Amino acid sequence: MRNIEIMLHDGMIGEKSILIALSALTTGNLNSKLKKEAKAYKMEDILPTSYDYIVPPPTEEEKKQAAQNALISYIQSKPSAPKRILNG
């Protein structure tokens, strides 16, 4: 933590870097104290108002690409999938 303070004071890291570092430290600390069956904390749970700044929401094109990749992965998981679908 002291190193983070020094880096901030020296100007080596900015607000976004501070948010990422502090969320990693906080989630790691909180998750280490959880019971095994409990839901793990994520960055969006710790810093909900800053989450969109740190991790920008995907664009429409990225959403379409993610859906297409998920569909291709699903089809490839089936061994008897037609080759014409797998090869494009």
N, CA, C and O atoms as a GROMACS GRO file, in nm:
protein
  352
    1MET      N    1   0.082  -0.118   0.000
    1MET     CA    2   0.000   0.000   0.000
    1MET      C    3   0.088   0.126   0.000
    1MET      O    4   0.056   0.225  -0.066
    2ARG      N    5   0.196   0.121   0.073
    2ARG     CA    6   0.286   0.238   0.079
    2ARG      C    7   0.345   0.268  -0.059
    2ARG      O    8   0.362   0.384  -0.096
    3ASN      N    9   0.376   0.162  -0.134
    3ASN     CA   10   0.430   0.183  -0.269
    3ASN      C   11   0.328   0.253  -0.359
    3ASN      O   12   0.364   0.337  -0.441
    4ILE      N   13   0.202   0.217  -0.342
    4ILE     CA   14   0.097   0.282  -0.421
    4ILE      C   15   0.089   0.430  -0.385
    4ILE      O   16   0.074   0.514  -0.473
    5GLU      N   17   0.100   0.461  -0.257
    5GLU     CA   18   0.096   0.601  -0.215
    5GLU      C   19   0.213   0.679  -0.273
    5GLU      O   20   0.196   0.793  -0.317
    6ILE      N   21   0.329   0.620  -0.274
    6ILE     CA   22   0.448   0.686  -0.330
    6ILE      C   23   0.432   0.708  -0.479
    6ILE      O   24   0.463   0.816  -0.530
    7MET      N   25   0.383   0.606  -0.550
    7MET     CA   26   0.364   0.619  -0.694
    7MET      C   27   0.260   0.726  -0.726
    7MET      O   28   0.276   0.800  -0.824
    8LEU      N   29   0.154   0.736  -0.645
    8LEU     CA   30   0.053   0.839  -0.666
    8LEU      C   31   0.114   0.977  -0.643
    8LEU      O   32   0.094   1.068  -0.723
    9HIS      N   33   0.188   0.992  -0.536
    9HIS     CA   34   0.249   1.121  -0.504
    9HIS      C   35   0.348   1.163  -0.612
    9HIS      O   36   0.358   1.281  -0.645
   10ASP      N   37   0.420   1.067  -0.667
   10ASP     CA   38   0.518   1.097  -0.771
   10ASP      C   39   0.453   1.115  -0.908
   10ASP      O   40   0.520   1.153  -1.004
   11GLY      N   41   0.323   1.089  -0.918
   11GLY     CA   42   0.253   1.106  -1.045
   11GLY      C   43   0.269   0.991  -1.141
   11GLY      O   44   0.239   1.005  -1.259
   12MET      N   45   0.317   0.877  -1.093
   12MET     CA   46   0.337   0.762  -1.183
   12MET      C   47   0.206   0.695  -1.220
   12MET      O   48   0.196   0.632  -1.325
   13ILE      N   49   0.108   0.707  -1.135
   13ILE     CA   50  -0.022   0.646  -1.164
   13ILE      C   51  -0.130   0.752  -1.149
   13ILE      O   52  -0.118   0.845  -1.070
   14GLY      N   53  -0.237   0.735  -1.227
   14GLY     CA   54  -0.348   0.829  -1.223
   14GLY      C   55  -0.470   0.766  -1.160
   14GLY      O   56  -0.462   0.661  -1.097
   15GLU      N   57  -0.584   0.832  -1.179
   15GLU     CA   58  -0.707   0.786  -1.115
   15GLU      C   59  -0.748   0.647  -1.158
   15GLU      O   60  -0.785   0.564  -1.075
   16LYS      N   61  -0.742   0.620  -1.287
   16LYS     CA   62  -0.785   0.489  -1.336
   16LYS      C   63  -0.696   0.379  -1.278
   16LYS      O   64  -0.744   0.274  -1.236
   17SER      N   65  -0.567   0.404  -1.276
   17SER     CA   66  -0.475   0.305  -1.220
   17SER      C   67  -0.498   0.285  -1.072
   17SER      O   68  -0.488   0.173  -1.021
   18ILE      N   69  -0.531   0.392  -1.002
   18ILE     CA   70  -0.559   0.382  -0.859
   18ILE      C   71  -0.684   0.297  -0.837
   18ILE      O   72  -0.686   0.210  -0.750
   19LEU      N   73  -0.787   0.324  -0.916
   19LEU     CA   74  -0.911   0.247  -0.901
   19LEU      C   75  -0.888   0.099  -0.926
   19LEU      O   76  -0.940   0.014  -0.854
   20ILE      N   77  -0.810   0.067  -1.029
   20ILE     CA   78  -0.782  -0.074  -1.059
   20ILE      C   79  -0.702  -0.138  -0.947
   20ILE      O   80  -0.732  -0.249  -0.904
   21ALA      N   81  -0.600  -0.068  -0.899
   21ALA     CA   82  -0.517  -0.123  -0.792
   21ALA      C   83  -0.596  -0.142  -0.663
   21ALA      O   84  -0.586  -0.246  -0.598
   22LEU      N   85  -0.674  -0.042  -0.626
   22LEU     CA   86  -0.751  -0.052  -0.503
   22LEU      C   87  -0.861  -0.157  -0.512
   22LEU      O   88  -0.889  -0.225  -0.414
   23SER      N   89  -0.923  -0.171  -0.630
   23SER     CA   90  -1.026  -0.274  -0.643
   23SER      C   91  -0.965  -0.413  -0.636
   23SER      O   92  -1.025  -0.505  -0.581
   24ALA      N   93  -0.846  -0.428  -0.693
   24ALA     CA   94  -0.778  -0.559  -0.685
   24ALA      C   95  -0.741  -0.592  -0.541
   24ALA      O   96  -0.759  -0.705  -0.496
   25LEU      N   97  -0.688  -0.493  -0.470
   25LEU     CA   98  -0.653  -0.516  -0.330
   25LEU      C   99  -0.777  -0.546  -0.245
   25LEU      O  100  -0.775  -0.636  -0.161
   26THR      N  101  -0.882  -0.471  -0.267
   26THR     CA  102  -1.004  -0.487  -0.188
   26THR      C  103  -1.072  -0.620  -0.217
   26THR      O  104  -1.110  -0.692  -0.124
   27THR      N  105  -1.087  -0.653  -0.345
   27THR     CA  106  -1.152  -0.780  -0.377
   27THR      C  107  -1.068  -0.898  -0.328
   27THR      O  108  -1.123  -0.996  -0.277
   28GLY      N  109  -0.938  -0.889  -0.341
   28GLY     CA  110  -0.851  -0.996  -0.292
   28GLY      C  111  -0.863  -1.014  -0.142
   28GLY      O  112  -0.868  -1.126  -0.092
   29ASN      N  113  -0.867  -0.903  -0.071
   29ASN     CA  114  -0.879  -0.908   0.074
   29ASN      C  115  -1.014  -0.966   0.116
   29ASN      O  116  -1.020  -1.055   0.201
   30LEU      N  117  -1.122  -0.916   0.056
   30LEU     CA  118  -1.254  -0.964   0.092
   30LEU      C  119  -1.275  -1.110   0.052
   30LEU      O  120  -1.333  -1.188   0.127
   31ASN      N  121  -1.228  -1.147  -0.067
   31ASN     CA  122  -1.246  -1.285  -0.113
   31ASN      C  123  -1.166  -1.384  -0.029
   31ASN      O  124  -1.207  -1.499  -0.016
   32SER      N  125  -1.055  -1.341   0.028
   32SER     CA  126  -0.976  -1.432   0.111
   32SER      C  127  -1.047  -1.464   0.242
   32SER      O  128  -1.014  -1.563   0.307
   33LYS      N  129  -1.144  -1.383   0.280
   33LYS     CA  130  -1.216  -1.403   0.406
   33LYS      C  131  -1.351  -1.472   0.389
   33LYS      O  132  -1.420  -1.498   0.487
   34LEU      N  133  -1.388  -1.501   0.264
   34LEU     CA  134  -1.518  -1.563   0.238
   34LEU      C  135  -1.516  -1.713   0.264
   34LEU      O  136  -1.411  -1.777   0.259
   35LYS      N  137  -1.633  -1.766   0.292
   35LYS     CA  138  -1.647  -1.910   0.302
   35LYS      C  139  -1.645  -1.967   0.160
   35LYS      O  140  -1.670  -1.894   0.064
   36LYS      N  141  -1.615  -2.093   0.148
   36LYS     CA  142  -1.600  -2.153   0.014
   36LYS      C  143  -1.727  -2.149  -0.068
   36LYS      O  144  -1.721  -2.136  -0.190
   37GLU      N  145  -1.842  -2.160  -0.003
   37GLU     CA  146  -1.968  -2.162  -0.079
   37GLU      C  147  -2.023  -2.022  -0.108
   37GLU      O  148  -2.124  -2.009  -0.177
   38ALA      N  149  -1.959  -1.919  -0.057
   38ALA     CA  150  -2.006  -1.782  -0.079
   38ALA      C  151  -1.965  -1.732  -0.217
   38ALA      O  152  -1.867  -1.778  -0.276
   39LYS      N  153  -2.042  -1.637  -0.268
   39LYS     CA  154  -2.014  -1.577  -0.399
   39LYS      C  155  -1.896  -1.482  -0.386
   39LYS      O  156  -1.892  -1.398  -0.296
   40ALA      N  157  -1.802  -1.493  -0.476
   40ALA     CA  158  -1.682  -1.408  -0.473
   40ALA      C  159  -1.717  -1.265  -0.515
   40ALA      O  160  -1.805  -1.243  -0.599
   41TYR      N  161  -1.647  -1.171  -0.456
   41TYR     CA  162  -1.664  -1.031  -0.494
   41TYR      C  163  -1.593  -1.006  -0.626
   41TYR      O  164  -1.490  -1.067  -0.656
   42LYS      N  165  -1.649  -0.915  -0.705
   42LYS     CA  166  -1.588  -0.873  -0.831
   42LYS      C  167  -1.566  -0.723  -0.826
   42LYS      O  168  -1.616  -0.656  -0.736
   43MET      N  169  -1.492  -0.672  -0.922
   43MET     CA  170  -1.463  -0.529  -0.927
   43MET      C  171  -1.592  -0.448  -0.932
   43MET      O  172  -1.602  -0.343  -0.869
   44GLU      N  173  -1.690  -0.495  -1.007
   44GLU     CA  174  -1.815  -0.420  -1.020
   44GLU      C  175  -1.894  -0.417  -0.889
   44GLU      O  176  -1.978  -0.329  -0.870
   45ASP      N  177  -1.869  -0.512  -0.799
   45ASP     CA  178  -1.933  -0.509  -0.667
   45ASP      C  179  -1.866  -0.407  -0.575
   45ASP      O  180  -1.933  -0.345  -0.492
   46ILE      N  181  -1.737  -0.390  -0.590
   46ILE     CA  182  -1.661  -0.301  -0.503
   46ILE      C  183  -1.672  -0.156  -0.548
   46ILE      O  184  -1.690  -0.066  -0.466
   47LEU      N  185  -1.661  -0.132  -0.678
   47LEU     CA  186  -1.666   0.004  -0.733
   47LEU      C  187  -1.775   0.014  -0.839
   47LEU      O  188  -1.744   0.029  -0.958
   48PRO      N  189  -1.901   0.006  -0.800
   48PRO     CA  190  -2.007   0.002  -0.903
   48PRO      C  191  -2.017   0.130  -0.985
   48PRO      O  192  -2.049   0.124  -1.104
   49THR      N  193  -1.992   0.246  -0.925
   49THR     CA  194  -2.005   0.371  -1.001
   49THR      C  195  -1.887   0.394  -1.095
   49THR      O  196  -1.901   0.468  -1.193
   50SER      N  197  -1.773   0.334  -1.068
   50SER     CA  198  -1.655   0.353  -1.151
   50SER      C  199  -1.631   0.238  -1.248
   50SER      O  200  -1.539   0.244  -1.330
   51TYR      N  201  -1.712   0.135  -1.241
   51TYR     CA  202  -1.686   0.015  -1.321
   51TYR      C  203  -1.690   0.045  -1.471
   51TYR      O  204  -1.606  -0.004  -1.546
   52ASP      N  205  -1.788   0.126  -1.516
   52ASP     CA  206  -1.797   0.158  -1.659
   52ASP      C  207  -1.680   0.242  -1.707
   52ASP      O  208  -1.644   0.237  -1.824
   53TYR      N  209  -1.620   0.318  -1.617
   53TYR     CA  210  -1.501   0.396  -1.652
   53TYR      C  211  -1.379   0.305  -1.667
   53TYR      O  212  -1.298   0.323  -1.758
   54ILE      N  213  -1.368   0.208  -1.578
   54ILE     CA  214  -1.253   0.118  -1.581
   54ILE      C  215  -1.267   0.017  -1.695
   54ILE      O  216  -1.173  -0.004  -1.772
   55VAL      N  217  -1.383  -0.044  -1.704
   55VAL     CA  218  -1.410  -0.144  -1.808
   55VAL      C  219  -1.527  -0.091  -1.891
   55VAL      O  220  -1.643  -0.110  -1.853
   56PRO      N  221  -1.499  -0.025  -2.003
   56PRO     CA  222  -1.608   0.033  -2.082
   56PRO      C  223  -1.703  -0.075  -2.134
   56PRO      O  224  -1.659  -0.185  -2.166
   57PRO      N  225  -1.832  -0.045  -2.141
   57PRO     CA  226  -1.927  -0.144  -2.192
   57PRO      C  227  -1.898  -0.175  -2.338
   57PRO      O  228  -1.850  -0.089  -2.412
   58PRO      N  229  -1.927  -0.297  -2.380
   58PRO     CA  230  -1.898  -0.334  -2.520
   58PRO      C  231  -1.988  -0.259  -2.618
   58PRO      O  232  -2.102  -0.224  -2.587
   59THR      N  233  -1.933  -0.235  -2.736
   59THR     CA  234  -2.011  -0.172  -2.842
   59THR      C  235  -2.106  -0.274  -2.902
   59THR      O  236  -2.097  -0.393  -2.872
   60GLU      N  237  -2.196  -0.228  -2.987
   60GLU     CA  238  -2.290  -0.319  -3.052
   60GLU      C  239  -2.215  -0.423  -3.136
   60GLU      O  240  -2.252  -0.540  -3.139
   61GLU      N  241  -2.111  -0.379  -3.205
   61GLU     CA  242  -2.032  -0.470  -3.288
   61GLU      C  243  -1.964  -0.577  -3.202
   61GLU      O  244  -1.960  -0.694  -3.239
   62GLU      N  245  -1.910  -0.536  -3.088
   62GLU     CA  246  -1.846  -0.632  -2.997
   62GLU      C  247  -1.948  -0.731  -2.940
   62GLU      O  248  -1.916  -0.848  -2.920
   63LYS      N  249  -2.069  -0.683  -2.913
   63LYS     CA  250  -2.175  -0.773  -2.864
   63LYS      C  251  -2.211  -0.877  -2.970
   63LYS      O  252  -2.228  -0.995  -2.939
   64LYS      N  253  -2.224  -0.832  -3.095
   64LYS     CA  254  -2.256  -0.924  -3.204
   64LYS      C  255  -2.145  -1.027  -3.223
   64LYS      O  256  -2.172  -1.145  -3.242
   65GLN      N  257  -2.020  -0.981  -3.217
   65GLN     CA  258  -1.906  -1.072  -3.233
   65GLN      C  259  -1.902  -1.172  -3.119
   65GLN      O  260  -1.873  -1.289  -3.142
   66ALA      N  261  -1.929  -1.130  -2.996
   66ALA     CA  262  -1.929  -1.221  -2.881
   66ALA      C  263  -2.039  -1.325  -2.895
   66ALA      O  264  -2.018  -1.442  -2.864
   67ALA      N  265  -2.157  -1.283  -2.942
   67ALA     CA  266  -2.267  -1.378  -2.963
   67ALA      C  267  -2.230  -1.479  -3.072
   67ALA      O  268  -2.259  -1.598  -3.060
   68GLN      N  269  -2.167  -1.431  -3.178
   68GLN     CA  270  -2.127  -1.520  -3.287
   68GLN      C  271  -2.020  -1.618  -3.239
   68GLN      O  272  -2.026  -1.737  -3.272
   69ASN      N  273  -1.924  -1.571  -3.162
   69ASN     CA  274  -1.820  -1.661  -3.109
   69ASN      C  275  -1.879  -1.765  -3.015
   69ASN      O  276  -1.835  -1.880  -3.016
   70ALA      N  277  -1.977  -1.725  -2.934
   70ALA     CA  278  -2.042  -1.820  -2.843
   70ALA      C  279  -2.117  -1.926  -2.922
   70ALA      O  280  -2.114  -2.044  -2.885
   71LEU      N  281  -2.184  -1.886  -3.030
   71LEU     CA  282  -2.256  -1.982  -3.112
   71LEU      C  283  -2.160  -2.079  -3.182
   71LEU      O  284  -2.186  -2.199  -3.188
   72ILE      N  285  -2.050  -2.028  -3.233
   72ILE     CA  286  -1.951  -2.114  -3.297
   72ILE      C  287  -1.892  -2.212  -3.197
   72ILE      O  288  -1.873  -2.329  -3.230
   73SER      N  289  -1.862  -2.166  -3.077
   73SER     CA  290  -1.809  -2.256  -2.973
   73SER      C  291  -1.909  -2.364  -2.938
   73SER      O  292  -1.871  -2.480  -2.918
   74TYR      N  293  -2.036  -2.327  -2.930
   74TYR     CA  294  -2.140  -2.425  -2.899
   74TYR      C  295  -2.149  -2.530  -3.010
   74TYR      O  296  -2.160  -2.649  -2.982
   75ILE      N  297  -2.146  -2.485  -3.135
   75ILE     CA  298  -2.156  -2.578  -3.247
   75ILE      C  299  -2.034  -2.669  -3.251
   75ILE      O  300  -2.047  -2.789  -3.278
   76GLN      N  301  -1.915  -2.614  -3.226
   76GLN     CA  302  -1.794  -2.695  -3.230
   76GLN      C  303  -1.787  -2.796  -3.116
   76GLN      O  304  -1.713  -2.894  -3.126
   77SER      N  305  -1.863  -2.775  -3.010
   77SER     CA  306  -1.861  -2.870  -2.899
   77SER      C  307  -1.937  -2.999  -2.934
   77SER      O  308  -1.921  -3.101  -2.866
   78LYS      N  309  -2.017  -2.994  -3.038
   78LYS     CA  310  -2.090  -3.112  -3.080
   78LYS      C  311  -2.007  -3.186  -3.185
   78LYS      O  312  -1.978  -3.131  -3.291
   79PRO      N  313  -1.967  -3.311  -3.155
   79PRO     CA  314  -1.879  -3.384  -3.247
   79PRO      C  315  -1.942  -3.410  -3.384
   79PRO      O  316  -1.870  -3.420  -3.484
   80SER      N  317  -2.074  -3.422  -3.390
   80SER     CA  318  -2.139  -3.456  -3.518
   80SER      C  319  -2.188  -3.333  -3.593
   80SER      O  320  -2.277  -3.343  -3.678
   81ALA      N  321  -2.132  -3.217  -3.562
   81ALA     CA  322  -2.174  -3.094  -3.633
   81ALA      C  323  -2.131  -3.101  -3.779
   81ALA      O  324  -2.022  -3.151  -3.809
   82PRO      N  325  -2.216  -3.052  -3.870
   82PRO     CA  326  -2.180  -3.055  -4.012
   82PRO      C  327  -2.052  -2.974  -4.038
   82PRO      O  328  -2.032  -2.866  -3.982
   83LYS      N  329  -1.968  -3.027  -4.123
   83LYS     CA  330  -1.839  -2.962  -4.153
   83LYS      C  331  -1.858  -2.827  -4.221
   83LYS      O  332  -1.776  -2.737  -4.202
   84ARG      N  333  -1.964  -2.810  -4.298
   84ARG     CA  334  -1.985  -2.683  -4.367
   84ARG      C  335  -2.011  -2.570  -4.267
   84ARG      O  336  -1.977  -2.455  -4.294
   85ILE      N  337  -2.071  -2.602  -4.154
   85ILE     CA  338  -2.094  -2.501  -4.052
   85ILE      C  339  -1.964  -2.468  -3.980
   85ILE      O  340  -1.936  -2.352  -3.951
   86LEU      N  341  -1.885  -2.570  -3.951
   86LEU     CA  342  -1.761  -2.549  -3.876
   86LEU      C  343  -1.658  -2.473  -3.958
   86LEU      O  344  -1.580  -2.396  -3.902
   87ASN      N  345  -1.656  -2.494  -4.088
   87ASN     CA  346  -1.555  -2.431  -4.172
   87ASN      C  347  -1.599  -2.294  -4.224
   87ASN      O  348  -1.519  -2.226  -4.289
   88GLY      N  349  -1.720  -2.253  -4.198
   88GLY     CA  350  -1.767  -2.122  -4.241
   88GLY      C  351  -1.829  -2.133  -4.372
   88GLY      O  352  -1.876  -2.032  -4.426
   0.00000   0.00000   0.00000
